[in-house]
Amino acid sequence: CSASEKKSAAAATTATHPLDLAKTRVQTMKFAPGEASLVRVLRNVVAREGVRGLFAGVGARVASVAPGSAISFYIYETLKQMG
């Protein structure tokens, strides 16, 4: 895989991390009925932890997700060039 594929995968993983963080919190925390929305969770994270809280754990996520995404980008580009 090329460096650009790895960078693209890391950037995509980082950009989507806040949504993944909110999804995980919705799945693992107990909420009153109607309170478990991604937007509400994101607002609560920013209020309690600041904007940096949206990216808590992003390094571990990039390390685990980006390699597979980079391989996918590589395969896609290779197949696209073939035909």
C-alpha positions in Angstrom: 0.0 0.0 0.0 1.2 3.5 -0.8 1.7 6.3 1.7 -1.3 8.2 0.2 -3.6 5.2 0.8 -2.5 5.0 4.4 -2.9 8.8 4.9 -6.4 8.6 3.2 -7.4 5.8 5.5 -6.1 7.6 8.6 -7.8 10.8 7.6 -11.2 9.1 7.0 -11.0 7.2 10.3 -10.1 10.4 12.1 -12.9 12.4 10.4 -15.6 9.8 11.3 -14.3 9.1 14.9 -16.7 11.5 16.7 -19.7 9.7 15.1 -18.2 6.3 16.1 -17.6 7.6 19.6 -21.2 8.8 19.9 -22.5 5.5 18.5 -20.5 3.5 21.0 -21.8 5.7 23.9 -25.4 5.3 22.8 -24.9 1.5 22.6 -23.2 1.2 26.0 -24.9 3.9 28.2 -28.3 3.9 29.7 -30.6 6.7 28.5 -34.1 7.8 29.3 -36.5 7.0 26.4 -36.0 9.5 23.6 -32.7 10.8 24.9 -30.3 8.5 23.0 -29.6 10.5 19.9 -26.2 11.0 18.3 -26.6 14.8 18.3 -27.4 14.9 22.0 -24.5 12.6 22.9 -22.1 14.7 20.8 -23.4 17.9 22.5 -22.9 16.3 25.9 -19.4 15.2 25.1 -18.4 18.7 24.0 -20.1 20.3 27.1 -18.4 17.9 29.5 -15.1 17.1 27.8 -14.6 19.9 25.3 -14.0 19.4 21.6 -10.9 17.3 22.3 -13.3 14.8 24.0 -14.8 14.0 20.5 -11.4 12.5 19.6 -10.7 10.5 22.8 -9.2 7.2 21.7 -8.7 8.2 18.0 -5.2 6.9 18.0 -6.2 3.4 18.9 -9.0 3.5 16.3 -6.7 4.7 13.6 -4.2 1.9 14.5 -6.9 -0.7 14.3 -9.1 0.5 11.4 -6.7 2.4 9.0 -4.7 -0.7 7.9 -7.8 -2.5 6.6 -9.1 0.7 5.0 -5.7 1.2 3.3 -5.8 -2.3 1.9 -9.4 -1.7 0.6 -8.3 1.6 -1.1 -5.3 -0.3 -2.7 -7.5 -3.1 -4.0 -10.1 -0.7 -5.3 -7.6 1.4 -7.1 -5.8 -1.7 -8.6 -9.0 -3.2 -9.8 -10.2 0.1 -11.2 -6.9 0.4 -13.3 -7.3 -3.1 -14.6 -10.6 -2.7 -16.1 
